[in-house]
Amino acid sequence: IPEQDRSIEELSRSVQRQHQLGVTIGDELDYHNQLLDETDQVADRTGSHLEFARKKLDDFRRKARKSRSCYLTLVLILLLMIVISLLKYL
């Protein structure tokens, strides 16, 4: 009987250690899940900022293309006027 008592005590200590290990692992998992959630939120915010910046850049490109076209048209008109005025003197 004393041997059975020792075996039961050892088994009880082993179960307690396993329980404590399970609790510790559970706490670590909760902590890492929290970190993952925070990282996911930061990634979402960063993605939103990047999308906003991309849209602004696209708008800028569109406006730059339009203004380039206007400048090019003005330059061509000026060149045409110069050519016409030169042809008048010839």
N, CA, C and O atoms as a MOPAC input file, in Angstrom:
PM7 MOZYME 1SCF
protein

 N      0.82700 1    -1.19400 1     0.00000 1
 C      0.00000 1     0.00000 1     0.00000 1
 C      0.87300 1     1.26100 1     0.00000 1
 O      0.55700 1     2.19800 1    -0.73300 1
 N      1.94800 1     1.32900 1     0.78100 1
 C      2.79400 1     2.53000 1     0.73300 1
 C      3.35800 1     2.75800 1    -0.66900 1
 O      3.51900 1     3.89800 1    -1.10600 1
 N      3.65100 1     1.67100 1    -1.36100 1
 C      4.16800 1     1.80800 1    -2.72300 1
 C      3.09200 1     2.39300 1    -3.64300 1
 O      3.39900 1     3.22400 1    -4.49800 1
 N      1.85900 1     1.97700 1    -3.48100 1
 C      0.76200 1     2.53100 1    -4.27200 1
 C      0.55300 1     4.00700 1    -3.94000 1
 O      0.27700 1     4.82500 1    -4.81700 1
 N      0.69300 1     4.33000 1    -2.63700 1
 C      0.55800 1     5.73600 1    -2.23400 1
 C      1.62800 1     6.59000 1    -2.90500 1
 O      1.34300 1     7.69000 1    -3.37900 1
 N      2.87000 1     6.08100 1    -2.94500 1
 C      3.95300 1     6.81400 1    -3.60900 1
 C      3.67400 1     6.96700 1    -5.10300 1
 O      3.90500 1     8.02700 1    -5.68300 1
 N      3.18300 1     5.91300 1    -5.70400 1
 C      2.86500 1     5.97000 1    -7.13600 1
 C      1.75900 1     6.98600 1    -7.39700 1
 O      1.81600 1     7.74300 1    -8.36600 1
 N      0.75500 1     6.99500 1    -6.52500 1
 C     -0.34100 1     7.95700 1    -6.68100 1
 C      0.17300 1     9.37500 1    -6.47200 1
 O     -0.22900 1    10.28600 1    -7.19500 1
 N      1.05700 1     9.57800 1    -5.49400 1
 C      1.62700 1    10.90900 1    -5.26400 1
 C      2.45500 1    11.36300 1    -6.46800 1
 O      2.36800 1    12.51800 1    -6.88500 1
 N      3.25100 1    10.45800 1    -7.01900 1
 C      4.03900 1    10.79100 1    -8.21500 1
 C      3.11900 1    11.13600 1    -9.38600 1
 O      3.36200 1    12.09200 1   -10.12100 1
 N      2.07300 1    10.34800 1    -9.54300 1
 C      1.11300 1    10.59900 1   -10.60800 1
 C      0.42500 1    11.95100 1   -10.39200 1
 O      0.20100 1    12.70400 1   -11.34000 1
 N      0.09600 1    12.24400 1    -9.14400 1
 C     -0.54500 1    13.51700 1    -8.81900 1
 C      0.39100 1    14.68400 1    -9.13600 1
 O     -0.04300 1    15.67900 1    -9.71600 1
 N      1.66300 1    14.57400 1    -8.76400 1
 C      2.63800 1    15.62900 1    -9.07200 1
 C      2.80500 1    15.78000 1   -10.58600 1
 O      2.91100 1    16.89400 1   -11.10000 1
 N      2.82600 1    14.67100 1   -11.27700 1
 C      2.96500 1    14.71200 1   -12.73000 1
 C      1.75500 1    15.40700 1   -13.36500 1
 O      1.90600 1    16.21900 1   -14.27700 1
 N      0.57000 1    15.08400 1   -12.88000 1
 C     -0.64200 1    15.71500 1   -13.40200 1
 C     -0.62700 1    17.21100 1   -13.08700 1
 O     -1.01600 1    18.02300 1   -13.92500 1
 N     -0.17800 1    17.58000 1   -11.88000 1
 C     -0.09100 1    19.00100 1   -11.51800 1
 C      0.89800 1    19.73600 1   -12.42400 1
 O      0.62900 1    20.85300 1   -12.86700 1
 N      2.04800 1    19.10100 1   -12.69700 1
 C      3.02800 1    19.71600 1   -13.60500 1
 C      2.44000 1    19.87600 1   -15.00500 1
 O      2.61900 1    20.91300 1   -15.64400 1
 N      1.74200 1    18.85400 1   -15.47600 1
 C      1.11800 1    18.92200 1   -16.79600 1
 C      0.06500 1    20.02900 1   -16.83400 1
 O     -0.05100 1    20.76000 1   -17.81800 1
 N     -0.70000 1    20.13900 1   -15.74300 1
 C     -1.70900 1    21.19700 1   -15.66700 1
 C     -1.03900 1    22.57100 1   -15.72000 1
 O     -1.46500 1    23.44600 1   -16.47500 1
 N      0.01000 1    22.75500 1   -14.91600 1
 C      0.71000 1    24.04600 1   -14.89500 1
 C      1.32500 1    24.34900 1   -16.26200 1
 O      1.28600 1    25.48600 1   -16.73100 1
 N      1.88800 1    23.32700 1   -16.89100 1
 C      2.45800 1    23.50500 1   -18.22300 1
 C      1.36500 1    23.90000 1   -19.22300 1
 O      1.58000 1    24.77300 1   -20.06400 1
 N      0.21300 1    23.26900 1   -19.13400 1
 C     -0.90800 1    23.61100 1   -20.01200 1
 C     -1.37700 1    25.04400 1   -19.79100 1
 O     -1.67800 1    25.75500 1   -20.74900 1
 N     -1.43900 1    25.46800 1   -18.52800 1
 C     -1.84100 1    26.84500 1   -18.21800 1
 C     -0.81700 1    27.82600 1   -18.77600 1
 O     -1.18400 1    28.84700 1   -19.35800 1
 N      0.46600 1    27.51900 1   -18.59900 1
 C      1.53100 1    28.39200 1   -19.10800 1
 C      1.46500 1    28.48700 1   -20.63200 1
 O      1.57700 1    29.57800 1   -21.19200 1
 N      1.28500 1    27.36300 1   -21.29500 1
 C      1.18000 1    27.36000 1   -22.75700 1
 C     -0.04900 1    28.15700 1   -23.19100 1
 O      0.01300 1    28.91500 1   -24.15900 1
 N     -1.16100 1    27.99100 1   -22.48100 1
 C     -2.37000 1    28.75500 1   -22.79500 1
 C     -2.14200 1    30.25400 1   -22.66000 1
 O     -2.59200 1    31.03500 1   -23.49900 1
 N     -1.43600 1    30.65500 1   -21.59200 1
 C     -1.12500 1    32.08000 1   -21.40300 1
 C     -0.25100 1    32.59800 1   -22.54000 1
 O     -0.47600 1    33.69200 1   -23.05800 1
 N      0.74400 1    31.80700 1   -22.92400 1
 C      1.62100 1    32.20600 1   -24.03500 1
 C      0.83500 1    32.33100 1   -25.33500 1
 O      1.04500 1    33.26800 1   -26.10500 1
 N     -0.06100 1    31.39700 1   -25.57300 1
 C     -0.88700 1    31.46400 1   -26.78500 1
 C     -1.77100 1    32.70800 1   -26.78200 1
 O     -1.91600 1    33.37300 1   -27.80800 1
 N     -2.35800 1    33.02100 1   -25.63100 1
 C     -3.17300 1    34.24200 1   -25.53500 1
 C     -2.33700 1    35.47500 1   -25.83900 1
 O     -2.77000 1    36.36600 1   -26.57000 1
 N     -1.13100 1    35.52000 1   -25.27000 1
 C     -0.24100 1    36.66700 1   -25.48600 1
 C      0.13200 1    36.79400 1   -26.96800 1
 O      0.10300 1    37.88700 1   -27.53400 1
 N      0.48000 1    35.67000 1   -27.58000 1
 C      0.87500 1    35.70500 1   -28.99400 1
 C     -0.31900 1    36.02600 1   -29.89900 1
 O     -0.15700 1    36.69200 1   -30.92200 1
 N     -1.49800 1    35.56300 1   -29.53500 1
 C     -2.69200 1    35.93800 1   -30.30100 1
 C     -2.93700 1    37.43700 1   -30.22000 1
 O     -3.31400 1    38.06600 1   -31.20900 1
 N     -2.72100 1    38.00700 1   -29.03800 1
 C     -2.86800 1    39.45400 1   -28.87300 1
 C     -1.85100 1    40.18600 1   -29.74900 1
 O     -2.19000 1    41.16800 1   -30.40900 1
 N     -0.60400 1    39.70600 1   -29.75400 1
 C      0.42000 1    40.32400 1   -30.60200 1
 C      0.05200 1    40.22200 1   -32.08100 1
 O      0.23500 1    41.17700 1   -32.83700 1
 N     -0.45900 1    39.07900 1   -32.48600 1
 C     -0.87200 1    38.90300 1   -33.88200 1
 C     -2.02500 1    39.84100 1   -34.24200 1
 O     -2.04800 1    40.41400 1   -35.33100 1
 N     -2.97800 1    39.99300 1   -33.32400 1
 C     -4.08900 1    40.92000 1   -33.57600 1
 C     -3.58200 1    42.35000 1   -33.73300 1
 O     -4.01600 1    43.07000 1   -34.63200 1
 N     -2.66300 1    42.76100 1   -32.85800 1
 C     -2.10400 1    44.11100 1   -32.94600 1
 C     -1.33600 1    44.29400 1   -34.25500 1
 O     -1.44300 1    45.33500 1   -34.90400 1
 N     -0.56400 1    43.28100 1   -34.63700 1
 C      0.18700 1    43.34400 1   -35.88900 1
 C     -0.76200 1    43.43200 1   -37.08000 1
 O     -0.50500 1    44.16700 1   -38.03300 1
 N     -1.84900 1    42.68600 1   -37.02200 1
 C     -2.84500 1    42.72300 1   -38.09100 1
 C     -3.47100 1    44.11000 1   -38.20400 1
 O     -3.68600 1    44.61100 1   -39.30700 1
 N     -3.76200 1    44.72700 1   -37.06300 1
 C     -4.33400 1    46.08200 1   -37.07400 1
 C     -3.35100 1    47.08300 1   -37.67000 1
 O     -3.73600 1    47.94400 1   -38.46100 1
 N     -2.08600 1    46.96600 1   -37.28900 1
 C     -1.06300 1    47.87200 1   -37.83300 1
 C     -0.93500 1    47.66400 1   -39.34100 1
 O     -0.82400 1    48.62800 1   -40.09900 1
 N     -0.95100 1    46.41300 1   -39.76800 1
 C     -0.84800 1    46.12100 1   -41.20600 1
 C     -2.05200 1    46.68800 1   -41.95900 1
 O     -1.90100 1    47.21400 1   -43.06200 1
 N     -3.24000 1    46.58500 1   -41.37400 1
 C     -4.43400 1    47.15500 1   -42.01500 1
 C     -4.31800 1    48.66600 1   -42.14400 1
 O     -4.62200 1    49.22800 1   -43.19600 1
 N     -3.87300 1    49.33100 1   -41.06300 1
 C     -3.71500 1    50.78900 1   -41.11900 1
 C     -2.67000 1    51.17500 1   -42.15300 1
 O     -2.86200 1    52.12400 1   -42.91300 1
 N     -1.57100 1    50.44300 1   -42.18300 1
 C     -0.51400 1    50.73200 1   -43.14700 1
 C     -1.02100 1    50.52900 1   -44.57100 1
 O     -0.71700 1    51.32200 1   -45.46200 1
 N     -1.78900 1    49.46900 1   -44.78100 1
 C     -2.37300 1    49.23200 1   -46.09900 1
 C     -3.29800 1    50.36200 1   -46.51600 1
 O     -3.30500 1    50.77300 1   -47.67700 1
 N     -4.07900 1    50.86500 1   -45.56600 1
 C     -4.97400 1    51.99000 1   -45.86700 1
 C     -4.17700 1    53.23100 1   -46.23300 1
 O     -4.52600 1    53.95200 1   -47.16800 1
 N     -3.10300 1    53.47500 1   -45.48700 1
 C     -2.25700 1    54.63700 1   -45.78600 1
 C     -1.61400 1    54.50300 1   -47.16700 1
 O     -1.53300 1    55.47300 1   -47.92000 1
 N     -1.16200 1    53.29900 1   -47.48800 1
 C     -0.55000 1    53.07600 1   -48.79800 1
 C     -1.56100 1    53.26000 1   -49.92300 1
 O     -1.23800 1    53.82600 1   -50.96700 1
 N     -2.77200 1    52.78800 1   -49.71200 1
 C     -3.82100 1    52.95200 1   -50.72200 1
 C     -4.13100 1    54.43500 1   -50.92600 1
 O     -4.29300 1    54.88200 1   -52.06100 1
 N     -4.21200 1    55.19400 1   -49.84100 1
 C     -4.46100 1    56.63400 1   -49.92700 1
 C     -3.32700 1    57.32000 1   -50.69200 1
 O     -3.57300 1    58.15800 1   -51.55900 1
 N     -2.07900 1    56.95500 1   -50.36300 1
 C     -0.92400 1    57.55200 1   -51.03700 1
 C     -0.90800 1    57.18700 1   -52.52300 1
 O     -0.56700 1    58.01900 1   -53.36400 1
 N     -1.27500 1    55.95100 1   -52.84400 1
 C     -1.31600 1    55.52700 1   -54.24500 1
 C     -2.35000 1    56.33300 1   -55.02500 1
 O     -2.09600 1    56.74500 1   -56.15700 1
 N     -3.51100 1    56.55700 1   -54.42200 1
 C     -4.55000 1    57.34800 1   -55.09300 1
 C     -4.07700 1    58.78000 1   -55.31700 1
 O     -4.30500 1    59.35500 1   -56.38100 1
 N     -3.41900 1    59.35100 1   -54.31200 1
 C     -2.89500 1    60.71100 1   -54.45900 1
 C     -1.86200 1    60.76500 1   -55.58500 1
 O     -1.85300 1    61.70400 1   -56.38100 1
 N     -0.99900 1    59.75900 1   -55.64800 1
 C      0.01900 1    59.70400 1   -56.69600 1
 C     -0.62800 1    59.56700 1   -58.07500 1
 O     -0.18500 1    60.20100 1   -59.03300 1
 N     -1.66400 1    58.74800 1   -58.17900 1
 C     -2.38200 1    58.61300 1   -59.45300 1
 C     -3.00800 1    59.94000 1   -59.87100 1
 O     -2.94800 1    60.32000 1   -61.04000 1
 N     -3.61300 1    60.64700 1   -58.90700 1
 C     -4.18800 1    61.96700 1   -59.21000 1
 C     -3.10700 1    62.92700 1   -59.69900 1
 O     -3.30300 1    63.66200 1   -60.66700 1
 N     -1.97600 1    62.90900 1   -59.02100 1
 C     -0.86900 1    63.78300 1   -59.40700 1
 C     -0.39300 1    63.47000 1   -60.82300 1
 O     -0.15400 1    64.38000 1   -61.61700 1
 N     -0.25800 1    62.19000 1   -61.13500 1
 C      0.17400 1    61.79200 1   -62.48400 1
 C     -0.80900 1    62.27900 1   -63.54300 1
 O     -0.40700 1    62.79500 1   -64.58600 1
 N     -2.10200 1    62.11100 1   -63.26500 1
 C     -3.12200 1    62.55100 1   -64.21100 1
 C     -3.03500 1    64.05700 1   -64.44200 1
 O     -3.07900 1    64.52600 1   -65.58000 1
 N     -2.91400 1    64.79700 1   -63.36000 1
 C     -2.81700 1    66.25700 1   -63.47800 1
 C     -1.54000 1    66.66000 1   -64.20400 1
 O     -1.54700 1    67.58900 1   -65.01200 1
 N     -0.45100 1    65.96700 1   -63.91900 1
 C      0.82100 1    66.28600 1   -64.57600 1
 C      0.72800 1    66.02200 1   -66.07800 1
 O      1.24200 1    66.80100 1   -66.88000 1
 N      0.07600 1    64.92900 1   -66.45400 1
 C     -0.09900 1    64.62400 1   -67.87700 1
 C     -0.92600 1    65.70400 1   -68.56400 1
 O     -0.59400 1    66.14300 1   -69.66500 1
 N     -1.99800 1    66.12700 1   -67.91100 1
 C     -2.85400 1    67.16300 1   -68.49700 1
 C     -2.08800 1    68.47000 1   -68.64900 1
 O     -2.16900 1    69.12300 1   -69.69000 1
 N     -1.34600 1    68.85000 1   -67.61900 1
 C     -0.60900 1    70.11800 1   -67.70300 1
 C      0.50800 1    70.02100 1   -68.73900 1
 O      0.80200 1    71.00200 1   -69.42200 1
 N      1.12700 1    68.85800 1   -68.86200 1
 C      2.14600 1    68.65800 1   -69.89300 1
 C      1.54100 1    68.83600 1   -71.27500 1
 O      2.14800 1    69.44500 1   -72.15600 1
 N      0.35600 1    68.30500 1   -71.45500 1
 C     -0.32300 1    68.44100 1   -72.74600 1
 C     -0.62400 1    69.90300 1   -73.03700 1
 O     -0.47100 1    70.35500 1   -74.17100 1
 N     -1.04900 1    70.64200 1   -72.02200 1
 C     -1.33300 1    72.07500 1   -72.21000 1
 C     -0.06000 1    72.82200 1   -72.57800 1
 O     -0.05900 1    73.63200 1   -73.50500 1
 N      1.01400 1    72.55500 1   -71.86100 1
 C      2.28400 1    73.23000 1   -72.16000 1
 C      2.76400 1    72.88900 1   -73.56600 1
 O      3.22400 1    73.76200 1   -74.30200 1
 N      2.65600 1    71.63700 1   -73.92700 1
 C      3.07500 1    71.21400 1   -75.25800 1
 C      2.23500 1    71.90800 1   -76.33300 1
 O      2.76400 1    72.34400 1   -77.35600 1
 N      0.94300 1    72.00600 1   -76.09800 1
 C      0.06500 1    72.70000 1   -77.04700 1
 C      0.46500 1    74.16300 1   -77.17600 1
 O      0.52900 1    74.69200 1   -78.28600 1
 N      0.73400 1    74.81900 1   -76.05600 1
 C      1.16000 1    76.22400 1   -76.09300 1
 C      2.46900 1    76.39300 1   -76.85300 1
 O      2.61000 1    77.31300 1   -77.65900 1
 N      3.41500 1    75.51500 1   -76.59900 1
 C      4.70600 1    75.58400 1   -77.29000 1
 C      4.50900 1    75.38600 1   -78.78800 1
 O      5.10700 1    76.10400 1   -79.58900 1
 N      3.68400 1    74.42700 1   -79.17100 1
 C      3.43100 1    74.19000 1   -80.59300 1
 C      2.74500 1    75.38800 1   -81.24900 1
 O      3.06700 1    75.73800 1   -82.38400 1
 N      1.81100 1    76.01300 1   -80.55100 1
 C      1.15100 1    77.21300 1   -81.09100 1
 C      2.16400 1    78.33400 1   -81.27100 1
 O      2.16500 1    79.02300 1   -82.29100 1
 N      3.02800 1    78.51400 1   -80.27000 1
 C      4.06300 1    79.54900 1   -80.38100 1
 C      4.99500 1    79.26900 1   -81.55500 1
 O      5.34200 1    80.17800 1   -82.30900 1
 N      5.39600 1    78.02300 1   -81.70700 1
 C      6.26200 1    77.66100 1   -82.83100 1
 C      5.55600 1    77.90500 1   -84.15900 1
 O      6.16400 1    78.39700 1   -85.10900 1
 N      4.29000 1    77.56600 1   -84.22100 1
 C      3.51800 1    77.79800 1   -85.43600 1
 C      3.43800 1    79.29300 1   -85.74900 1
 O      3.56100 1    79.69900 1   -86.90500 1
 N      3.23200 1    80.10000 1   -84.72400 1
 C      3.17100 1    81.55300 1   -84.92300 1
 C      4.51800 1    82.09700 1   -85.41000 1
 O      4.57300 1    82.97500 1   -86.27100 1
 N      5.59300 1    81.56200 1   -84.84600 1
 C      6.93000 1    81.99700 1   -85.27100 1
 C      7.16900 1    81.61500 1   -86.72800 1
 O      7.66200 1    82.42200 1   -87.51500 1
 N      6.81800 1    80.38800 1   -87.08000 1
 C      7.00300 1    79.92600 1   -88.46200 1
 C      6.16400 1    80.77500 1   -89.41200 1
 O      6.64700 1    81.17000 1   -90.47300 1
 N      4.92700 1    81.05700 1   -89.05000 1
 C      4.05700 1    81.88200 1   -89.90500 1
 C      4.64000 1    83.28600 1   -90.06600 1
 O      4.66800 1    83.83200 1   -91.16900 1
 N      5.10100 1    83.86300 1   -88.96200 1
 C      5.67700 1    85.21500 1   -89.05700 1
 C      6.96500 1    85.21200 1   -89.88100 1
 O      7.23700 1    86.17200 1   -90.60100 1
 N      7.74900 1    84.15800 1   -89.78300 1
 C      8.96700 1    84.06400 1   -90.59200 1
 C      8.62100 1    83.90000 1   -92.07000 1
 O      9.29500 1    84.46400 1   -92.93300 1
 N      7.58200 1    83.13700 1   -92.36100 1
 C      7.17400 1    82.93500 1   -93.74500 1
 C      6.64500 1    84.23100 1   -94.36400 1
 O      6.77000 1    84.43300 1   -95.57200 1
 N      6.06600 1    85.09700 1   -93.55900 1
 C      5.56700 1    86.37900 1   -94.06700 1
 C      6.71500 1    87.26500 1   -94.53200 1
 O      6.57100 1    88.02200 1   -95.49200 1
 N      7.83600 1    87.17300 1   -93.86200 1
 C      8.97300 1    88.02400 1   -94.19900 1
 C      9.77800 1    87.46100 1   -95.36100 1
 O     10.62100 1    88.16400 1   -95.92100 1
 N      9.54400 1    86.24300 1   -95.72600 1
 C     10.30500 1    85.66100 1   -96.83400 1
 C      9.69200 1    85.92400 1   -98.12700 1
 O     10.21500 1    85.49800 1   -99.15700 1

